Amino acid sequence: MPVYTAKMKHSEATIIRLAETQYNTFQYGKKLLRIVLALFMIGLGLYVGGGYLMPMFCLFIGCVLISGLNTRARYNGKKIYRQLNGKTLESDYSFYEKGFKFYEGGELIPYKKLVRLVEDKEYLYLYISRESAYMVDRSTVEPGDSGKLKEFLAGKTGLDWTKPFSLLTFRFPSVFGRRDRGFTGYRLK
């Protein structure tokens, strides 16, 4: 008998969101480098002399770099959705003491396979690798709420819940691949 159950019904928007979350969770070094480069180009555009063309070019490149931070992730999400050819992806999660299943009759996935636990306001992301995750709709968790499931999973895996990369949750140890056990994001109630 499962301790918790949950569901997930994917749409184009949720698949894109999963791709963006994966990018923001595991590619934060690249994202930070892009932000620094964009700010450098904007600064260069504001302070470089030599006429009109060079400052405008620098400002343009800086703005393109800043505005397109998640463009690649969104493109990948849309590509995955197109490959489904209109099929709906639905998962019925069952969380047991030793592992979880994402569909009835499926193989039990041990909690020790999870490498990262990530959350946002609507979903929980259970990563088994940098490229593969299970996405759980927080509003469908039973019994109780998603907070209880989060505590259960943190206890079973020994992992802390984190947020996808943003400038508000940035910490240097996470950029260099060290396990960052400090700030784990804002607590949702």
C-alpha positions in Angstrom: 0.0 0.0 0.0 1.5 3.4 -1.0 2.3 6.0 1.6 1.5 8.8 -0.8 0.0 9.1 -4.3 0.1 11.9 -6.8 -0.7 12.6 -10.5 0.8 14.5 -13.4 -0.9 15.3 -16.7 1.5 16.8 -19.2 0.7 19.5 -21.7 2.9 21.5 -24.0 3.3 24.1 -21.2 4.3 21.5 -18.6 6.9 19.9 -20.9 8.4 23.3 -21.7 8.4 24.1 -17.9 10.2 20.8 -17.2 12.8 21.6 -19.9 13.3 25.1 -18.4 13.6 23.8 -14.9 16.2 21.2 -16.0 18.2 24.0 -17.7 17.9 26.3 -14.7 18.8 23.5 -12.3 21.8 21.9 -14.0 23.1 24.6 -16.4 23.4 27.5 -14.0 27.1 27.9 -14.7 26.3 28.5 -18.4 23.4 30.8 -17.5 25.6 32.8 -15.1 28.3 33.2 -17.7 25.7 34.4 -20.2 24.4 37.0 -17.7 27.9 38.2 -17.0 28.7 38.5 -20.7 25.4 40.3 -21.4 26.1 42.8 -18.6 29.6 43.3 -19.9 28.3 44.0 -23.4 25.7 46.4 -22.1 28.2 48.2 -20.0 30.6 48.3 -23.0 27.8 49.7 -25.1 27.1 52.5 -22.6 30.7 53.6 -22.2 32.5 52.8 -25.5 33.3 55.7 -27.8 33.9 55.7 -31.5 30.6 56.9 -33.0 27.2 55.4 -33.1 27.6 51.9 -34.6 29.8 50.2 -32.0 27.9 51.2 -28.9 24.6 50.2 -30.5 26.0 46.8 -31.6 27.3 46.1 -28.0 23.9 47.1 -26.5 22.1 44.9 -29.0 24.2 41.9 -28.3 23.9 42.4 -24.5 20.1 42.7 -24.7 19.8 39.6 -26.9 21.9 37.6 -24.5 19.8 38.7 -21.5 16.4 38.3 -23.2 17.1 34.8 -24.5 18.3 33.1 -21.3 15.8 30.2 -21.5 15.3 30.2 -25.3 17.2 26.9 -25.8 15.3 25.2 -23.0 11.9 26.3 -24.4 13.0 25.1 -27.9 13.9 21.7 -26.5 10.6 21.5 -24.6 8.6 22.3 -27.8 10.6 19.8 -29.7 9.8 17.0 -27.2 6.1 18.0 -27.3 6.1 17.8 -31.1 7.6 14.3 -31.0 4.6 13.1 -28.9 2.3 13.7 -31.9 -0.6 14.7 -29.8 -0.3 11.8 -27.3 -1.1 12.7 -23.7 1.4 11.8 -21.0 -0.2 11.0 -17.7 1.5 9.6 -14.6 -0.1 8.1 -11.5 2.6 8.2 -8.8 2.7 5.8 -5.9 5.3 6.4 -3.2 6.2 3.4 -1.0 8.7 3.0 1.8 11.4 1.6 -0.5 10.7 3.5 -3.8 8.1 4.9 -6.1 6.3 4.0 -9.3 5.0 6.4 -11.8 2.4 4.2 -13.3 0.4 1.2 -12.0 2.2 -2.0 -12.5 5.5 -0.2 -13.3 8.9 -1.0 -11.9 9.7 0.3 -8.4 12.3 3.0 -8.6 14.4 3.1 -5.5 14.8 6.5 -3.8 18.6 6.1 -3.9 18.5 6.6 -7.7 17.3 10.2 -7.1 20.1 12.8 -7.5 18.3 16.0 -7.0 14.9 17.2 -5.5 13.7 20.5 -7.0 10.5 22.4 -6.3 8.6 25.4 -7.6 5.1 26.7 -6.7 3.2 24.1 -8.7 5.4 21.1 -9.2 8.0 18.8 -7.6 10.8 17.5 -9.8 12.5 14.2 -8.9 15.7 13.9 -10.9 17.3 10.6 -11.6 20.0 12.2 -13.7 20.9 15.6 -15.2 18.7 14.8 -18.2 15.8 12.9 -16.7 13.2 13.8 -14.1 9.8 12.9 -12.9 7.4 15.9 -12.5 4.7 15.7 -9.8 1.7 18.1 -9.6 1.7 19.4 -6.0 -2.0 19.9 -5.9 -2.7 16.1 -6.5 -0.7 14.8 -3.5 -2.7 12.6 -1.2 -3.1 12.1 1.7 -2.4 15.5 3.1 -0.4 18.0 1.1 2.8 18.3 -0.9 4.7 19.4 2.2 4.3 16.0 3.8 5.5 14.3 0.6 8.5 16.6 0.5 9.5 15.7 4.0 9.0 12.0 3.2 11.2 12.2 0.1 13.9 14.3 1.8 14.1 11.7 4.6 14.3 8.7 2.2 16.9 10.3 -0.1 19.0 12.4 2.3 18.7 15.3 -0.3 17.6 18.8 0.3 14.9 20.5 -1.8 16.2 23.2 -4.0 14.8 25.8 -6.3 15.9 26.2 -10.0 18.7 28.7 -10.4 17.8 32.4 -10.2 19.7 35.4 -9.0 17.6 35.3 -5.8 18.8 31.8 -4.9 22.4 32.0 -6.3 25.3 30.5 -4.3 28.8 30.0 -5.5 29.3 26.4 -4.3 26.5 25.3 -6.6 28.3 26.8 -9.7 31.4 24.8 -9.1 29.6 21.5 -8.6 30.0 21.2 -4.9 27.0 20.0 -2.9 25.3 23.2 -1.7 23.6 22.4 1.6 22.9 26.0 2.4 19.9 28.0 1.1 17.4 25.6 -0.3 14.8 28.1 -1.5 11.9 29.8 0.1 9.5 27.6 2.0 6.1 27.3 0.5 3.2 26.8 2.9 
